[in-house]
């Protein structure tokens, strides 16, 4: 098989993709974002190259030279670091990067930028494929995934918050909210999920609140898959959360066994829910599109 390109940001996800692809018999050629990708990734790849996060021409030249025609793009690029005061000196784009930023000048939302990246790579003969292709076992499945079951009040918070979270995501504000007693106490924005969890913990010192995390309504599995891992559970435990709800089929759970063991240890219920098309039409205060909940929790 032709080699697989791996365009990698921060976190465990790129490591899982590299291991899965090599187990399937593919050579992995990695272009790792300098300042973001973990050093551990080098050992998981057949070729490893550091590239600038906005130097798209450099990505393309490196991958094409290695014979890559298909690539997977995964890993975090922290928005807070992209928006720091020195960003124009720290992340200098090449000419293709400049061209892409110019085309995106009227819409700099991450989803819009990622669509342009997909198009730019496609023009160069590199097709991005589903980022879960080589690690499907890490995709969240429907149902209560922990031994710990949500309480009656947590199920009610899930029903209340599900459509609201879908709306927040559809508006490209964020992909997570925190809910307790049918009240939204925190909404994720540019700070990311971990920082939002800490804020929710400060606002709800009594604990027992629920984190709901969904995919973008127009999610492209090639470039935008929400992920959680052991660090997420540790953050939730430290901030007294009681339940975590994830969109099944569209969320990746890194180190799944460890995540669920940690959640049970900290008495945090983890639930996978499937997206309901009806929730797309639900207003932010309407729960008509929310998922069904057990009869005892009504």
C-alpha positions as CSV (number, residue, x, y, z in Angstrom):
1,X,0.0,0.0,0.0
2,X,1.1,3.6,-0.6
3,X,2.3,5.4,2.6
4,X,-0.2,7.2,4.8
5,X,0.4,10.9,5.6
6,X,-0.2,12.0,9.2
7,X,-0.6,15.7,9.8
8,X,-0.3,15.9,13.6
9,X,-1.1,18.3,16.4
10,X,-1.0,17.8,20.1
11,X,-2.2,14.8,22.1
12,X,-2.6,11.0,22.1
13,X,-4.9,10.8,19.1
14,X,-2.0,11.0,16.5
15,X,-0.2,8.2,18.3
16,X,-3.3,6.0,18.1
17,X,-3.7,6.7,14.4
18,X,0.0,6.0,13.7
19,X,-0.1,2.7,15.6
20,X,-3.3,1.6,13.9
21,X,-2.1,2.4,10.4
22,X,1.2,0.6,10.9
23,X,-0.7,-2.4,12.3
24,X,-2.7,-2.4,9.1
25,X,0.6,-2.6,7.1
26,X,0.9,1.1,6.0
27,X,4.1,3.2,6.3
28,X,3.4,6.4,8.2
29,X,4.9,9.7,7.0
30,X,4.3,12.3,9.7
31,X,4.3,16.1,9.4
32,X,4.2,17.2,13.0
33,X,3.3,20.7,14.0
34,X,6.3,22.3,15.8
35,X,5.4,23.4,19.3
36,X,2.3,21.2,19.4
37,X,2.9,17.5,18.4
38,X,4.3,15.3,21.2
39,X,7.9,14.0,20.9
40,X,6.6,10.5,21.6
41,X,5.1,10.4,18.1
42,X,8.5,10.2,16.4
43,X,8.9,6.5,17.5
44,X,5.5,5.6,16.1
45,X,6.2,6.7,12.5
46,X,8.4,5.5,9.6
47,X,9.2,9.1,8.7
48,X,8.9,12.1,11.0
49,X,9.2,15.8,10.0
50,X,8.6,19.0,12.0
51,X,6.6,21.6,10.1
52,X,5.1,25.0,10.8
53,X,1.4,25.0,11.7
54,X,0.7,27.6,9.0
55,X,3.3,26.4,6.4
56,X,0.9,24.5,4.2
57,X,3.3,24.4,1.3
58,X,5.9,22.7,3.6
59,X,3.3,20.0,4.5
60,X,2.6,19.3,0.9
61,X,6.2,19.2,-0.3
62,X,7.1,16.8,2.5
63,X,4.2,14.4,2.0
64,X,4.4,14.4,-1.9
65,X,8.2,13.7,-1.7
66,X,7.4,10.6,0.3
67,X,4.8,9.4,-2.2
68,X,1.7,10.2,0.0
69,X,-1.7,10.4,-1.7
70,X,-3.9,9.9,1.4
71,X,-3.5,11.6,4.8
72,X,-5.1,11.9,8.2
73,X,-5.1,15.2,10.1
74,X,-5.5,14.9,13.9
75,X,-4.4,16.4,17.2
76,X,-5.1,19.7,19.0
77,X,-3.9,23.1,18.0
78,X,-4.7,25.1,21.1
79,X,-6.8,28.2,20.1
80,X,-5.5,30.2,23.0
81,X,-1.9,29.9,21.8
82,X,-2.9,30.8,18.2
83,X,-4.4,34.0,19.5
84,X,-1.6,35.1,21.7
85,X,0.0,38.6,21.2
86,X,3.1,37.1,19.5
87,X,1.2,34.9,17.1
88,X,2.4,36.7,13.9
89,X,6.0,36.1,14.9
90,X,5.6,32.6,16.3
91,X,3.5,31.1,13.5
92,X,4.8,32.6,10.3
93,X,2.9,31.3,7.2
94,X,4.5,30.4,3.9
95,X,3.0,31.6,0.6
96,X,0.3,28.9,0.6
97,X,-0.5,29.7,4.2
98,X,-0.8,33.4,3.4
99,X,-3.1,32.6,0.4
100,X,-5.3,30.5,2.6
101,X,-5.6,33.1,5.3
102,X,-6.4,35.8,2.7
103,X,-9.2,33.6,1.3
104,X,-10.5,33.1,4.9
105,X,-10.3,36.8,5.8
106,X,-14.1,37.2,6.1
107,X,-14.6,34.0,8.1
108,X,-11.8,32.9,10.4
109,X,-13.8,30.4,12.3
110,X,-11.9,27.1,12.7
111,X,-14.5,25.1,10.7
112,X,-14.1,27.5,7.8
113,X,-10.3,27.4,7.9
114,X,-10.3,23.6,8.0
115,X,-12.6,23.4,5.0
116,X,-10.0,25.5,3.1
117,X,-7.2,23.3,4.3
118,X,-9.0,20.2,2.9
119,X,-9.5,22.0,-0.5
120,X,-5.9,23.1,-0.6
121,X,-4.5,19.6,0.1
122,X,-6.9,18.2,-2.5
123,X,-5.6,20.5,-5.2
124,X,-2.1,19.1,-4.4
125,X,-3.2,15.5,-4.9
126,X,-3.4,14.7,-1.2
127,X,-6.8,13.4,0.0
128,X,-7.7,13.7,3.6
129,X,-9.6,10.6,4.9
130,X,-11.7,9.8,8.0
131,X,-9.5,10.3,11.0
132,X,-11.0,7.3,12.8
133,X,-10.2,4.9,9.9
134,X,-7.4,3.2,11.8
135,X,-8.8,3.4,15.3
136,X,-12.5,2.7,15.2
137,X,-12.4,0.9,18.6
138,X,-11.9,4.3,20.2
139,X,-15.1,5.8,18.9
140,X,-17.8,6.3,21.6
141,X,-20.7,3.8,21.4
142,X,-24.3,4.4,22.6
143,X,-25.4,3.6,26.1
144,X,-24.2,4.0,29.7
145,X,-20.5,3.1,29.4
146,X,-19.6,3.0,33.1
147,X,-20.9,0.8,35.9
148,X,-21.9,4.1,37.5
149,X,-25.4,5.1,36.4
150,X,-26.6,8.7,36.1
151,X,-28.9,9.8,38.9
152,X,-32.5,10.8,38.2
153,X,-31.6,14.6,38.4
154,X,-28.6,14.0,36.0
155,X,-30.9,12.3,33.4
156,X,-33.1,15.4,33.6
157,X,-30.1,17.7,33.1
158,X,-29.1,15.5,30.1
159,X,-32.6,15.9,28.6
160,X,-32.6,19.7,29.3
161,X,-29.1,20.3,28.0
162,X,-28.8,18.1,24.9
163,X,-30.6,20.4,22.4
164,X,-29.0,23.5,23.9
165,X,-25.5,22.0,23.4
166,X,-26.4,21.1,19.8
167,X,-27.4,24.7,19.2
168,X,-24.2,26.1,20.7
169,X,-22.2,23.8,18.5
170,X,-24.2,24.6,15.4
171,X,-23.4,28.3,16.0
172,X,-19.7,27.5,16.2
173,X,-19.4,28.8,19.8
174,X,-18.1,25.6,21.3
175,X,-18.9,22.0,21.7
176,X,-19.5,21.6,25.4
177,X,-21.8,22.9,28.2
178,X,-22.1,22.3,31.9
179,X,-25.6,21.8,33.4
180,X,-27.0,21.4,36.9
181,X,-30.6,21.5,38.1
182,X,-31.8,22.4,34.6
183,X,-29.5,25.4,34.5
184,X,-26.6,26.0,32.1
185,X,-23.6,27.1,34.3
186,X,-20.9,27.2,31.7
187,X,-20.5,27.2,27.9
188,X,-17.2,26.3,26.1
189,X,-15.7,28.9,23.8
190,X,-12.2,29.6,22.7
191,X,-10.7,28.5,26.1
192,X,-11.4,24.8,25.4
193,X,-13.1,22.0,27.4
194,X,-10.5,21.7,30.2
195,X,-10.7,25.4,31.1
196,X,-14.5,25.4,30.9
197,X,-14.6,22.4,33.3
198,X,-12.5,24.4,35.8
199,X,-14.9,27.4,35.5
200,X,-17.9,25.1,36.0
201,X,-16.3,23.7,39.1
202,X,-15.8,27.2,40.6
203,X,-19.4,28.1,39.7
204,X,-20.9,24.9,41.2
205,X,-18.9,24.1,44.4
206,X,-21.7,21.8,45.5
207,X,-20.8,19.4,42.6
208,X,-22.9,16.8,40.8
209,X,-23.1,18.8,37.6
210,X,-23.2,17.3,34.1
211,X,-20.8,17.9,31.2
212,X,-22.4,17.5,27.7
213,X,-20.0,17.4,24.7
214,X,-21.2,17.0,21.1
215,X,-19.7,17.2,17.6
216,X,-20.2,20.2,15.3
217,X,-23.5,19.9,13.5
218,X,-21.7,20.0,10.2
219,X,-18.8,17.9,11.4
220,X,-16.2,16.6,8.9
221,X,-14.7,13.4,10.4
222,X,-11.6,14.1,8.3
223,X,-10.6,17.1,10.3
224,X,-12.9,17.7,13.3
225,X,-13.5,14.9,15.8
226,X,-14.1,15.8,19.5
227,X,-11.9,13.8,21.8
228,X,-11.8,13.1,25.5
229,X,-9.2,11.1,27.5
230,X,-8.0,10.3,31.1
231,X,-7.1,14.0,31.6
232,X,-10.8,15.0,31.0
233,X,-12.0,12.6,33.7
234,X,-9.4,13.8,36.2
235,X,-10.4,17.4,35.5
236,X,-14.1,16.5,36.0
237,X,-13.3,14.7,39.3
238,X,-11.2,17.6,40.5
239,X,-14.1,20.0,39.8
240,X,-16.8,17.7,41.3
241,X,-18.7,16.8,38.2
242,X,-21.1,13.8,38.4
243,X,-21.9,12.9,34.8
244,X,-20.3,13.1,31.3
245,X,-22.4,12.8,28.1
246,X,-20.8,12.3,24.7
247,X,-22.2,12.1,21.2
248,X,-21.9,8.5,20.1
249,X,-20.4,7.7,16.7
250,X,-18.8,11.2,16.5
251,X,-16.5,11.4,19.5
252,X,-13.2,9.6,20.2
253,X,-12.4,8.3,23.7
254,X,-8.6,8.0,24.0
255,X,-7.4,5.2,26.2
256,X,-11.0,4.0,26.6
257,X,-10.4,1.3,29.4
258,X,-8.5,3.8,31.5
259,X,-11.1,6.5,31.0
260,X,-14.0,4.3,32.1
261,X,-12.0,2.8,35.1
262,X,-11.2,6.4,36.3
263,X,-14.8,7.5,35.8
264,X,-16.1,4.6,38.0
265,X,-13.4,5.3,40.6
266,X,-14.5,8.9,40.8
267,X,-18.2,8.1,40.6
268,X,-18.7,9.8,37.3
269,X,-21.3,8.3,35.0
270,X,-20.3,8.3,31.3
271,X,-23.1,8.1,28.7
272,X,-23.0,7.9,24.9
273,X,-26.0,9.4,23.1
274,X,-26.8,9.3,19.4
275,X,-27.6,12.5,17.6
276,X,-31.2,13.1,16.9
277,X,-31.9,15.0,13.7
278,X,-34.9,16.6,15.4
279,X,-32.6,18.4,17.8
280,X,-31.2,20.5,14.8
281,X,-34.5,22.3,14.7
282,X,-34.8,22.8,18.4
283,X,-34.4,26.3,19.8
284,X,-31.9,26.8,22.6
285,X,-34.7,26.8,25.2
286,X,-36.6,23.9,23.6
287,X,-35.9,20.3,24.6
288,X,-38.2,18.7,21.9
289,X,-35.2,17.2,20.2
290,X,-33.6,15.9,23.3
291,X,-32.9,12.2,23.8
292,X,-35.3,9.9,25.5
293,X,-34.4,9.1,29.1
294,X,-35.4,6.2,31.3
295,X,-39.0,6.2,32.6
296,X,-37.9,6.4,36.3
297,X,-36.1,9.7,35.5
298,X,-39.1,11.5,34.0
